[in-house]
């Protein structure tokens, strides 16, 4: 079971117990945060908005850290222009505590199976049969002679 969540303008594939670094979250260390799910996958995939409202992804903030320094060097040839700067991103280390879906098959109860629509091949043959006119009896007899 996994989920794809969105935080800080990026998407992450997360599983329960996984630790990851995300862009800085406005939450204290030790606090729980809810992440926005974009996809939930266990036995079945949930992609629609109504189904994702039932999915809950909870993570615990472990620490606030800074990423490694990135060197930015600007240079223009034949002009004597050189600039060196750096950047360190503020990050939050989180651990996924829970991925829960309230509409699972076990919570539906016995005897309440979902009715699935007919496969596309069956619908297509039904349309073709309905569009084709029925053969007349005298035409069927004349085909055999």
C-alpha positions as CSV (number, residue, x, y, z in Angstrom):
1,X,0.0,0.0,0.0
2,X,1.4,3.4,-1.0
3,X,0.2,6.9,-1.8
4,X,1.5,9.8,-3.9
5,X,1.3,13.0,-1.9
6,X,1.9,16.7,-2.8
7,X,3.8,19.0,-0.5
8,X,5.9,22.1,-1.3
9,X,5.1,22.0,-5.0
10,X,6.5,18.5,-5.4
11,X,5.1,15.0,-5.4
12,X,6.4,12.1,-3.4
13,X,5.6,8.4,-3.4
14,X,5.3,7.4,0.3
15,X,4.7,4.3,2.3
16,X,4.1,3.8,6.0
17,X,7.2,4.2,8.1
18,X,9.2,6.0,5.3
19,X,11.3,9.0,6.2
20,X,11.9,11.8,3.7
21,X,13.0,15.4,3.4
22,X,10.5,17.9,2.1
23,X,10.5,21.7,1.8
24,X,10.1,23.5,5.1
25,X,6.7,22.9,6.8
26,X,5.2,25.4,9.3
27,X,4.9,22.9,12.1
28,X,6.8,22.3,15.3
29,X,9.1,19.3,15.8
30,X,7.0,16.3,17.0
31,X,3.8,17.7,15.5
32,X,1.6,15.7,13.1
33,X,0.8,17.0,9.7
34,X,-1.7,15.9,7.1
35,X,-0.4,15.6,3.6
36,X,-2.5,16.1,0.5
37,X,-3.0,12.7,-1.4
38,X,-3.1,12.6,-5.2
39,X,-3.2,8.9,-5.5
40,X,-3.9,5.9,-3.2
41,X,-2.9,2.4,-4.1
42,X,-3.5,-0.9,-2.3
43,X,-5.7,-3.6,-3.9
44,X,-7.4,-0.9,-6.0
45,X,-6.2,2.5,-7.2
46,X,-8.1,5.6,-6.0
47,X,-7.6,8.6,-8.3
48,X,-11.0,10.5,-8.2
49,X,-11.6,13.5,-6.0
50,X,-14.5,11.9,-4.1
51,X,-12.4,8.8,-3.3
52,X,-9.3,10.8,-2.3
53,X,-11.4,12.7,0.3
54,X,-11.6,9.4,2.2
55,X,-7.8,8.9,2.1
56,X,-5.8,10.2,5.1
57,X,-2.0,10.5,5.0
58,X,-0.5,11.5,8.3
59,X,3.2,12.3,8.9
60,X,5.2,13.3,12.0
61,X,7.8,16.1,11.9
62,X,11.1,14.8,13.1
63,X,13.4,17.8,12.5
64,X,14.0,21.0,10.7
65,X,17.3,20.9,8.8
66,X,19.1,22.8,6.0
67,X,20.2,21.1,2.7
68,X,23.7,21.0,1.5
69,X,25.2,24.2,-0.1
70,X,24.7,24.7,-3.8
71,X,27.4,26.8,-5.5
72,X,26.0,29.3,-8.1
73,X,28.7,30.8,-10.4
74,X,27.9,33.4,-13.0
75,X,30.5,34.2,-15.7
76,X,30.5,36.4,-18.8
77,X,33.5,36.0,-21.0
78,X,35.6,38.9,-22.2
79,X,33.9,41.3,-19.7
80,X,35.6,40.4,-16.4
81,X,32.2,39.5,-14.8
82,X,32.3,36.7,-12.2
83,X,30.0,36.2,-9.3
84,X,29.9,33.3,-6.9
85,X,27.0,32.8,-4.5
86,X,25.6,29.9,-2.7
87,X,22.2,28.6,-1.5
88,X,21.0,26.2,1.3
89,X,17.4,25.1,1.2
90,X,15.4,24.9,4.4
91,X,14.0,21.4,4.7
92,X,11.8,19.4,7.1
93,X,12.5,15.7,7.8
94,X,9.2,13.8,8.2
95,X,8.2,10.2,8.8
96,X,4.9,8.8,7.4
97,X,2.9,7.4,10.3
98,X,-0.3,6.4,8.7
99,X,-2.0,5.9,5.3
100,X,-5.6,5.1,5.8
101,X,-8.6,4.7,3.5
102,X,-12.0,4.7,5.1
103,X,-13.8,3.1,2.0
104,X,-12.0,-0.2,1.8
105,X,-13.7,-3.5,1.0
106,X,-13.6,-4.7,4.6
107,X,-15.6,-1.7,5.8
108,X,-18.3,-2.2,3.2
109,X,-19.7,-5.3,4.8
110,X,-20.8,-8.7,3.3
111,X,-23.1,-8.9,0.4
112,X,-22.5,-5.3,-0.8
113,X,-20.3,-6.0,-3.8
114,X,-19.9,-3.2,-6.2
115,X,-21.4,-3.7,-9.7
116,X,-18.8,-3.0,-12.3
117,X,-19.8,-1.7,-15.7
118,X,-19.6,-4.1,-18.7
119,X,-16.2,-4.3,-20.3
120,X,-15.7,-2.2,-23.4
121,X,-15.6,-5.2,-25.8
122,X,-19.1,-6.4,-24.6
123,X,-20.6,-2.9,-25.0
124,X,-19.2,-2.6,-28.5
125,X,-20.7,-5.9,-29.7
126,X,-24.0,-4.9,-28.2
127,X,-24.0,-1.6,-30.1
128,X,-23.1,-3.4,-33.4
129,X,-25.8,-6.0,-32.9
130,X,-28.4,-3.3,-32.2
131,X,-27.4,-1.2,-35.2
132,X,-27.5,-4.1,-37.7
133,X,-31.0,-4.9,-39.1
134,X,-32.4,-8.3,-38.5
135,X,-32.2,-10.7,-41.4
136,X,-35.5,-11.6,-43.2
137,X,-36.5,-15.3,-43.3
138,X,-36.6,-15.5,-47.1
139,X,-33.1,-14.0,-47.4
140,X,-31.7,-16.7,-45.0
141,X,-33.3,-19.5,-47.2
142,X,-32.0,-18.1,-50.4
143,X,-28.4,-18.0,-49.1
144,X,-28.2,-21.7,-48.8
145,X,-29.1,-22.6,-52.5
